[in-house]
Amino acid sequence: MKAGAIILAGGKSSRMGTNKALLKFHEKSNIERMKDELQQVFDDIILVTNDPESYQFLHLKSVTDQYPGSGPLAGIHAGLEASDYEENFIVACDMPFVSAELAGNLVKALKHHDAVVPVSDGREHPLFAAYQKRVARDAVKCIEDGNLRIRHMLAKLDVRYLEDSDLQLYGGSNLERIFFNMNHPEEYEAAKKWMESGE
């Protein structure tokens, strides 16, 4: 589809103790799996990372934060700024079960909205969401004002929130798994078991 996919790989992974993006699942790194999945739907994938050398093997366009130390908001800004597309899907690299089908459908739901953000089990997922390129301006304004919470930026935007019932219609058949993110070693172990079980 004529849209960009942006993977944020800029976190420090301090709780995991090692780079989450490079954790292995069946000999393939987490970020490779994400790339392979997203390439089924998106023409272009951008990696936002402050350590581009570690990801050269992916052969993806990579960009670095223009506002280092400003958290995921800086990653959203860098990715959108670098994208050739007005419509983009953004995902954090700690979500090993990203669904290209659901990602594509979030982008299709954008229409005139600034962003489409899933809400699963009462929890918003702004780092598994679709954004218009123009949101880069809002991200910069928040960063420069010292408001680094994504929620603060979303409050200023025209956001369409999709609840569980909508998400299931959009191809989110196993939402708990799709929105699973791994920050601690035990969550990585759980993800490996999940993958091996083939559920």
CORGICOR-V297401 format. One record per residue. N is the residue number from 0. SS is DSSP state (H for helix, E for strand, L for the rest). D_LAST is the distance of its C-alpha to the last C-alpha in whole Angstrom. Layout:
((N | SS | D_LAST) (N | SS | D_LAST))
This chain:
((0 | L | 28) (1 | L | 31) (2 | L | 29) (3 | E | 29) (4 | E | 25) (5 | E | 26) (6 | E | 24) (7 | E | 26) (8 | L | 26) (9 | L | 29) (10 | L | 28) (11 | L | 30) (12 | L | 27) (13 | L | 29) (14 | L | 27) (15 | L | 24) (16 | L | 27) (17 | L | 26) (18 | L | 25) (19 | H | 22) (20 | H | 22) (21 | H | 23) (22 | L | 20) (23 | E | 18) (24 | E | 15) (25 | L | 15) (26 | L | 19) (27 | E | 19) (28 | E | 20) (29 | H | 18) (30 | H | 20) (31 | H | 20) (32 | H | 16) (33 | H | 18) (34 | H | 21) (35 | H | 19) (36 | H | 17) (37 | H | 20) (38 | L | 22) (39 | L | 21) (40 | L | 22) (41 | L | 25) (42 | L | 28) (43 | E | 29) (44 | E | 27) (45 | E | 29) (46 | E | 28) (47 | E | 30) (48 | L | 31) (49 | L | 34) (50 | L | 33) (51 | H | 33) (52 | H | 34) (53 | H | 31) (54 | H | 29) (55 | H | 31) (56 | H | 29) (57 | H | 27) (58 | L | 30) (59 | L | 29) (60 | E | 32) (61 | E | 32) (62 | E | 34) (63 | L | 35) (64 | L | 36) (65 | L | 40) (66 | L | 40) (67 | L | 38) (68 | L | 37) (69 | L | 37) (70 | H | 33) (71 | H | 30) (72 | H | 33) (73 | H | 35) (74 | H | 32) (75 | H | 31) (76 | H | 35) (77 | H | 35) (78 | H | 32) (79 | H | 33) (80 | H | 37) (81 | H | 36) (82 | L | 34) (83 | L | 36) (84 | L | 34) (85 | L | 35) (86 | E | 31) (87 | E | 29) (88 | E | 25) (89 | E | 25) (90 | E | 22) (91 | E | 22) (92 | L | 21) (93 | L | 19) (94 | L | 16) (95 | L | 14) (96 | L | 11) (97 | L | 14) (98 | L | 14) (99 | H | 17) (100 | H | 17) (101 | H | 17) (102 | H | 20) (103 | H | 22) (104 | H | 22) (105 | H | 23) (106 | H | 26) (107 | H | 27) (108 | L | 28) (109 | L | 30) (110 | L | 33) (111 | L | 36) (112 | L | 34) (113 | L | 34) (114 | E | 30) (115 | E | 27) (116 | E | 25) (117 | E | 22) (118 | E | 22) (119 | E | 19) (120 | L | 20) (121 | L | 23) (122 | E | 23) (123 | E | 24) (124 | E | 22) (125 | E | 25) (126 | E | 24) (127 | E | 21) (128 | E | 24) (129 | E | 26) (130 | E | 30) (131 | E | 33) (132 | L | 35) (133 | L | 38) (134 | H | 36) (135 | H | 37) (136 | H | 40) (137 | H | 39) (138 | H | 37) (139 | H | 40) (140 | H | 42) (141 | H | 40) (142 | H | 40) (143 | H | 44) (144 | L | 44) (145 | L | 42) (146 | L | 40) (147 | L | 36) (148 | L | 34) (149 | H | 32) (150 | H | 32) (151 | H | 36) (152 | H | 36) (153 | H | 33) (154 | L | 36) (155 | L | 39) (156 | L | 37) (157 | L | 36) (158 | E | 32) (159 | E | 30) (160 | E | 27) (161 | E | 24) (162 | L | 23) (163 | H | 19) (164 | H | 21) (165 | H | 22) (166 | H | 19) (167 | H | 17) (168 | H | 20) (169 | L | 19) (170 | L | 16) (171 | L | 14) (172 | L | 12) (173 | L | 9) (174 | H | 12) (175 | H | 12) (176 | H | 9) (177 | H | 12) (178 | L | 15) (179 | L | 14) (180 | L | 17) (181 | L | 18) (182 | L | 21) (183 | L | 21) (184 | H | 21) (185 | H | 19) (186 | H | 16) (187 | H | 16) (188 | H | 15) (189 | H | 12) (190 | H | 11) (191 | H | 11) (192 | H | 10) (193 | H | 7) (194 | H | 7) (195 | H | 8) (196 | H | 5) (197 | L | 4) (198 | L | 0))
